[in-house]
């Protein structure tokens, strides 16, 4: 818990949050609420392994991001659209538990900002022999362009690292491809969890109980990374 608390405090320092969050909140009544929709796999949903059992932790990154931004005085409304075990194709096509195609989702979504995080399960597929980075990049580009076409501010979020070295090397390639997509699509933003976690949390591997899914401490860290990326596009306090 001590590590989680330190990371929590660090989130406020890194994000440039005001010292008096209550004062910021009092002055925010006139600002419009910003809707942020978070899409992705089980690591977006908040799946973790505790006492040998998989569960969705209430301290997932989305809920903690919501708490951080709200405490700082930002008017936001976050929604978590994470789905266990999906790959990029599923999010685009509306398969494997994803309720509708990406085009249909973007047409109906009221979100101002869309955050997209898939890649870990794509890497796991590649680990078993399927390896087509060009396909992954093409499909990710479609996700980005469709969201932009529907008026969304788009954030591409890279996966967290994993402890299996072979799979992690593929995750690194996916993260690099996602960063390239952001550069190729002006106005799109990057949340680089993969490199931020490796740089900012030397003990990251100890916070992946099954080698893939974060524990509460790492989810807190991820929320802080998201907050730092999102704040520059939110209405100023």
Secondary structure, DSSP 8 states (H G I E B T S, - for coil): -HHHHHHHHHHHHHTT--S-HHHHHHTTTTS--EEEEEEESHHHHTEEEETTEEEE-TT-HHHHHHHHHHHTT--EEEEEEE-TT--HHHHHHT-TT--S-HHHHHHH---SEEEEE--HHHHHHHHTT---HHHHHHHHHHHHHHHHHTT-EEEEE-----S-HHHHHHHHHHHHHHHHHHHHSTT-EEE-HHHHHHHH-TTGGGGBTTSSSB-HHHHHHHHHHHHHHHHTTS---
